[in-house]
Amino acid sequence: MLYSSNSQSWHLRGVIALLTLTILWFMVDSFLHQQRDDQSCTMSYSRPSYVHIVPKPNSRLSYKYELYLFRETVLDNPNEISGVPALFIPGHAGSYKQVRSIAATSSYYYKQKKLKGATIDFFTVDLNEEFSALSGQLLFDQAEYLNDAIEKILSFYDSTKTSSVLIVGHSMGGIVARLMLTLPNYRSNTIHTILTLATPHTMEPIVLGPKMERVYDQINFSSKTHNNTDITLVSLAGGTSDNIVNSDAAILPVDMGGITVFSTGIPKVWTSCDHMAILWCNQLVRVVSAALVESVQQPSNGIRKNPIQVFENHFINPPLDIPRLPFGKPHVIKARNIPIKRLDTSASDTPQLTLISIPIGDDDNAYSTNRDNAVFNLMTNDLQGRVRVFLCKDSKCTVDVTHLAKLLPSSLPTGHHPAYHGKASWFLELNHKQMQGYDNVGVWEYGNDPQTFITATMNQPSTTVIDKSIWEIATTQGGVSFQLPSQQLYSTIQFLAIHHPLLTYKLTVQWTEYSEYYDKQKNEDNDKFAPMIEQKIGDESKYHVGLIGNDVSIDVNFYGSGDSGEFLQFNFWKLPEAVHGRATLNIDWYGSLGKCVLRYGPSIVTSMFIMAMVVSVNGSLDIARSLICLIALSSISGLVLGIPTGFDFWWLPSVSLFLGTGILYVIWIIIYSLVFVLSRIVPKQLSPLMGSSVAKTLAVSASLTSMRIIPVPVIVTTIYIYWLLVATGRSPGNKLILLFMSALLPYNIPEVVVYVRDLIVVGWHTPSLSLLSIMDDIPMLFIFLILMTFGNNIISNGHFIKFILYIPIIYYTLFGYTYPYPLHMLMQKYI
């Protein structure tokens, strides 16, 4: 049965394998080269030193971990700690020295601002650059040690003044920080703030073991049941430049009470960050450091600031901080609006006050709108305090509303990246409620600066709602088009049906009046302003600037929970008197393909395991009928019941099953080739000898007796190598068992890598494994031992056994993508 004589079957397997490899190649190519946001970070610099903390924390894990105190050599006294303690936790393969950018910038910020409150003393932990993303056990070890390290850190401070620490965690370090709260050695209220950078909070990077599943179960259960409201939790995500952690996973659930921020939307950052750059990107580091320092300052009234409010003020809605120049008696003029112009008050010292009257009623002849719809918009790139906005009544302009403005990136005809490099602009919008009770909006200008522009309008709000479904967007020839209002400085377009982060789009803007004005700007030394778009959905926003040209195309990609309550929104800024046009939105199918890599790539491993079970039960590689049945089962279940869960579209599990089958065929070719080569190298007498009952009994005994001193994945991998030698014999069934074992290797190899690395770096130490930790891996070990002992005979002896074995196949098809370890779930609940 294994070697079917039907050549058509082999042709079909070859086609499926080749098609799978082709699809995977296109997925990886799309992931690496399509819909990628450019990163424009500047480097951060420091002069670090690290003070080794001795004696070590009182922990059973002190033999492999170390604690250090960071000192910026120019500013910090290495022998003095008197501020608020903070602890940096590196992530997967991360170094304790990665703290240097944030820690040094925090010291410089405190010095430059001449603050009188507490500084931050940054401690950092050397975790031996462990591969923590591959092993849940490492996360438990690190969390246990760090709880002990916090007790050591707090012992340096007056307990009446300092009783908790601030934690900054990078990548898996953020998961360790949350895991610390769930362990028995955590002392209540010793952590007050957790700030994470590129941390996968809601989705494991890749589920390759029950221990990692248990980590996430534990932190999520703790968040739901204990709801640590006294702990401030902030998550920062880098966006599409991060090709290691899917930024979808960095979004905190609403019920956790924390905040999620993307670097692309943080004022004075406005750039995506890759997985490592999020630690040193100077634009981001400066904002993060300022937020951390301000969050620990004690106001003069003794009432501590709300940390969440502090972080929101830096990451989401920072107040416009520009100097207040002295007011002189201005030259007053009246106007309906202010066309874009350079700041020029005739080179005199007299300010200019432009009064733009607010509509007084429905019959106002001066405006096409009434008071109830009136909206005032102003944009300028002045950051020196030369432009301010007031609300005026009876010729008295006393209410300064400039601080309500929103910071925006600089958008010039010659620039196409929004990242902050010292230039920015700001936009102020006042609605009719904010202007109620006033006669005019006064725009105060002072000075002569040809580099500064200003424009303002009084108009009605412009919001276009497009409620076409995804199907309609996909099938509309030429894409969905919409008009950009010609008289608006600011307008909004909302796509109510677009909320799936899997799909990416192309937005093309076609200026129908590409005026000579912009042609002129491109040739002038002193550029003013080019159209700009803010793309916003949920917690994420990003900007597209410098949109000059007759046919401008931009990539539209985003992250999110996929909640239908969120929708894609575009905010347009353009000069009303200079240009108007149309925009078209199309689905970028090839770009969407790359989004599947991080989001659904791990599901292919589960699909491969499912199809390996089918091969074992059938005793043959002819599984086309079974594949069709499972695809039909998952499709019908997805359409009717929404199962399997975790997929944006009902047909995605079917694609995953197909790819898993194709990869299994590729693995079969590799196994067949490897066994053929080994059969020419290994003595012919060795295979029968190793496959004998005595050899199998010895192997089983050795496996069971070494469980307490050697991790089970290492034992399982050793059994695999043993069976590889057994399979050099002529029995086709041995190769079939080897194929099934190969499908389980992705769940074991990462732990083997971790174990071997620890042997090299730390040396041999008998692991201290809990009963639950051992029980996590026992099912995998038993599967290997049963296959090694009984071979394929246990399946081929009866139809009843085959029927029983189809139960786990159906389970994994429907629930295995979300709950891949059912026995682990039962043990977690009842043990």
Number of C-alpha atoms within 10 A of each C-alpha: 11 14 11 12 9 9 9 10 16 15 11 13 21 16 14 19 23 16 15 21 16 11 14 18 12 16 21 16 15 21 22 16 11 19 24 20 20 15 21 18 22 15 12 18 13 15 12 17 16 18 14 15 15 10 8 16 21 12 15 13 15 14 10 14 21 20 25 21 20 25 25 21 14 12 12 17 10 14 7 9 17 13 15 22 25 24 28 29 30 29 27 18 13 21 17 22 17 18 24 25 23 27 26 26 23 27 22 19 19 19 13 9 9 9 13 11 16 16 22 24 23 27 28 29 24 18 25 17 15 22 23 26 23 25 24 23 19 20 27 20 17 22 25 23 24 26 24 21 24 22 18 19 21 17 12 12 16 10 10 6 8 16 20 21 24 24 25 24 24 29 27 27 28 28 25 27 28 24 23 25 24 19 15 9 14 19 15 10 13 18 23 18 23 21 23 28 25 32 30 26 24 18 18 20 21 19 23 25 23 22 24 23 21 20 22 19 14 17 21 19 13 16 18 11 8 11 14 16 12 10 18 20 24 24 22 25 32 28 29 25 23 20 17 15 26 25 27 21 21 28 29 23 14 9 9 15 17 18 21 22 24 27 24 25 23 26 23 26 26 27 29 28 29 22 21 17 19 24 21 21 23 21 25 31 23 21 21 21 23 22 19 24 21 22 19 22 18 14 11 8 6 7 8 12 14 11 21 17 13 19 25 17 13 20 24 19 16 19 14 14 13 15 10 11 12 8 10 11 10 15 13 14 11 13 11 16 18 17 16 20 13 18 22 17 16 12 11 10 13 16 21 22 23 22 24 23 19 27 24 18 13 13 12 13 11 12 19 14 20 20 21 16 16 22 23 23 22 22 26 26 23 20 17 12 17 20 25 20 23 19 26 22 15 8 13 13 20 12 14 13 16 22 14 17 22 18 23 24 26 26 28 22 20 16 13 16 20 27 26 22 15 9 15 19 20 20 19 18 20 18 16 18 12 13 19 13 12 19 20 22 24 27 23 21 22 25 19 16 14 13 13 23 21 22 21 23 23 25 24 22 19 15 14 17 12 15 13 15 13 17 9 13 19 17 13 13 9 11 18 18 17 16 14 24 20 17 18 22 24 26 20 18 19 18 18 18 19 23 22 20 19 21 23 23 19 19 19 19 24 20 18 13 13 17 13 10 11 19 13 10 17 16 11 10 8 13 20 23 28 22 18 24 22 18 20 19 19 20 17 20 21 24 21 20 24 20 23 24 14 14 13 14 16 16 17 22 23 26 26 20 19 17 12 11 10 19 18 20 21 20 16 19 21 23 20 18 14 16 21 21 16 16 18 16 20 20 19 19 14 18 27 21 21 25 27 18 20 18 21 19 16 18 25 21 25 26 27 25 26 25 27 27 19 22 22 20 21 17 19 16 23 20 18 13 9 14 18 13 12 22 21 14 16 25 22 15 15 21 13 10 12 17 21 22 17 16 19 16 14 21 16 20 28 21 15 21 26 24 24 25 28 23 24 26 23 19 16 19 15 13 19 17 12 13 20 14 12 16 19 10 10 13 10 12 9 14 20 16 13 17 19 12 13 11 13 19 14 10 18 19 12 12 20 15 10 12 18 15 12 15 19 25 24 21 19 25 21 15 19 20 12 17 23 22 19 24 27 26 20 12 10 17 18 21 22 23 23 24 24 23 23 20 22 23 17 16 20 21 17 18 25 21 16 18 18 14 14 17 12 9 12 13 11 11 10 9 10 10 15 10 10 14 17 15 17 23 20 16 15 17 20 15 14 24 21 13 18 24 18 12 16 19 11 14 19 15 10 10 11 10 13 17 11 12 16 14 11 15 20 15 15 21 23 22 19 21 24 16 16 18 19 15 14 21 17 10 12 15 8 6 9
